[in-house]
Amino acid sequence: MAQRLRVRYAKRGRLRFTSHRDISRALERAIRRADVPVAFSAGFSPHPKISYVGAAAPTGVASEAEYLEISVTRECDPGGLRAALDASLPPGLDVLDVVEAGTGSLADRLECSAWRIRLPGADPALARAAVERFNAAERIEVERLTKKGMRRFDAREAVVSLEAAEEAEATAGQASSQSCVILRMVVRHATPAVRPDDVLTGLRLVADFAPPVPPEVTRLAQGPLDVRTGAPADPFGLDRDNSRGGETEPVSEHVGGDL
């Protein structure tokens, strides 16, 4: 291994319904197509040294902040690798940033996540009242089926912030618009993990608030909790080397490039 690279990627649009296993397969195929000189483990059954960092966003949830690490056998330019890898992936699975790994564990930096939940057709007044009750509660116990069976845990303690806003949404074929509630939250990573659906369950328990249609959930960011802003900071901040490039903004189009 000559170098270790850290990658931030997004899953968008219809690809949010793809399982993490299928996404990992697509990424591994893209790494081969992009001719990334990935290192392999030793032993009877060698496998590429690719590790997925942090808890993957659940199937059906979009994300702008998924992370993995790649070990390579020769040094690569992070910006060139980002472009080549992004060009080898299908639209909706986009590589946003690549940096050379520095010291320290990336997993230890992913302390919290910022989420955005769209609730089309929800009543804004009821949503705001439910959020106020949720924030005022000291403890909100919810149940969820896990791999170890049904678990009961507190969904309130891990929530750093939760707020509701209203967004007007045009109705197809009509000049009028319907209300759309936007929930924004920052949640600490805990065991068991508190997910957006757990928070929605908590809102139903404390205020009988439930969205009229399935919610549209997006993870916006992951990183260390910035106590000044109450939001995730850039987990690549300690690794970033501006002289070697690396995109910090979301990439909307696939572009080619050489490693």
N, C-alpha and C positions, 0 to 999 in steps of 0.2 A: 504494500500500500504506500503510494507516494503522497496522497492528499485525501482529505475528507471534506466533502461539500455538503452544505445544508440547503435544502430546497423548500420553498413555500409554493404551494399550488392551490388552485381553486377547482371546485366542481359546481357547475352552473347549469341552469336550464333543465332539460330532461335528464341530464346525467346525475341529478341529485337523487334519482330513483335507482341508481346503480349501487350494488353492494360494495363494501370495502374490498372484498376479495376480488371482484371483477375489476375494480379500479386499480388495485395493485398489479393485476395481470396486465392491464393496459399500459401502466407505467413501465413495467419491466420490458414489454415488447417495444415501447417507444425508446427506451434506453438502448436496446439492441439496434433499432433502426437508425438512431442518431449516432451510432458508432461511439458511444461513451465507453472509455476503457475501464469498465467496472472491474473491481477486484473480486475474486472468488475465494470462498473458504476452502480450507484444506480438508482432507479426509476422503472417505469412500464415496460420498455423494456431495460434491462441492455445489454451493449455491452462491448467487451474487450477494455481495455485501451491501444490502439495502435494508435500512431499518426505518420503520414508520414510527414517528415520535408523537406521543400524546394519544389521547382517545380520539378515534375517528368520529367525524360527525355521523349521526345515525342515517340509515337509508331513508330517503325522502326529504332530507334536510340539505339545503345548499350551503356552501362554505367558501369563504374568501381566505381561509387561513388553516390549511392542512400542511403538515410538515413531514419531511423524511430526510435521511442522511444517506449519502452514497460515498463509498470508498473507491478510489480509482488508482490505477497502476502508474499513471503519469500525470503530471500537473496539467490542469485545464484552466482556461480563462473562464471565470464564473459567468460573465456576460455572454460569451459565445456558447457555453454549454446551455444556458437558459434558453437562448434563441433556438438552438438545434433541437433540444428536447421538446420545446413548445411546438415546433413545427411538425414533430412526429406524433403528436397527440390529436385526438379528435376535438372538434370545437365543443366547448363546454368543460373540457378538462385542460386547464391553462396553467402554465408555469409562470409565476409572478416574480420570483426573486430567487437568486442563488448566491450564496456567499461561501467563502472558505471557512471551515470550522476553526474556531479558536479554542482556547482552553475552557473547561467547564462543560457541564451537561446541558444540552438544549432542553431535555425533558424537565429539568429542575426549574427552568425559566418559564414554563407554561403553567403559570399559577392560576390563571382565570381566563374566561372567555366572554366576549361581548356578543350579544345576540340581537337580532331584529326579527320580530314576529308580525306579519301582516294578517289582520283579521277583517276581511271584506264583509261589509254588511253589519258589523257589530255596532252596538250603540255606544257612542263616545262617552256619554255621561255615566252609563253603567260601568264602562271600562275604567274610567277614572276613579269612581267610587270603590270598585273592587281593588284597584291598585293601592288606594289609600288604606283600605282594611288590611291588605296583605302586608304593607310596609309597617303598619302599626302593631301587627301581631308579633309576639315573642317566639312562638313556635307553631309550625303548621305541619302536621304529620300526614304523609301521603303513602300510598302503597303502590308498588310496581313489581311486576313479575321479572325476576332476574334469572341468570343461569343457575343460581343457588336456590331458586324458588321465590315465593312471594316475600318481599322485603318491605318493612315499614320504617320510614326515616323522616327526619325533619327537612322540609324543603325551604324553610325560611332562613336558617342561619347562613347558608352559603351565598345567598343573594346580596351582593354589595349594593346594587341600586336597581330600581324598577320604576319605569315611568310610562305613561300612556299619552299619545298624541293623536290628533285626527288628521286624516288626509283625504281630500276629495278625490273620487275615482270616477272617471267617465264610464257610462254604461254603453256597451256596444250597440250601435245603431240608434242611439238616443242622444238628445242634447243635454238631458239632465244628468246628474251624477249621484252616486250613492256614497254613503260614508264608509270610510275604511280606517279602522283603528290600527295604529302602529305601537306595539310594545317594544321598548328597548330595555335591555337588562345586562348587567355585568354579574357573572356568577363565578365564585371561587371553585376551583377543582377540588373535589372532596371524594371520599369513599363512603357509601356509594355516590356516584356522580349525580348531581342535581341537573336534570335536563330541562329544556324549555317545556316539554309536555308535563313535567312534574310541577312547574310553576303554574301552568294553566290549570292543572288539577287543584292546586292550592287556591287559585282564584275562585274556582267553582265551590270549594269547600267553605271559604270564608265569606263569600258574597253571592253564591249561586250564579256566578257569571260564566257563561260558556259561549264560545264563538258559534255562529249559525252555520258556518261552513268550515271545512278543514283549514287549519292555519298554514301559512306559508312562512317557513322558518329559514333564516340564514345566519350562519356564524360569520360575524364580521371580522373578528380578530381574536388572537390568543397571545398571551405573553405575561411577563411579570406585572403584578398590580402596581400601578403608579398611584401612590397615596395622595399626590397633589391633584390629579384629575379624576381619580376613582375609576380609571379605565386601563385596559392592557397597554403596556408599553411595547416597543419593538423588541422581540426576542433576539433579533439579529444585531442589536445595537452594539454588543461587545465584539461581534465578529466582523462587522462591516469594514471593508477597506475600500474607500472611495476610489483609490487609484486603480483598482482592478475591476471597477464597474459593478453591475448588478442592479436590476430594476427595483425601484421601491414602490412604483405605482402599479395598479392592476393592468394587465396586458389584454387588450380587447381583440387583437388580431394575431394570428400566427405568423411568424416571420422566420426566415431561414438564417443560417449562420454557421460558421466553422468553429470547431473547438480550438 
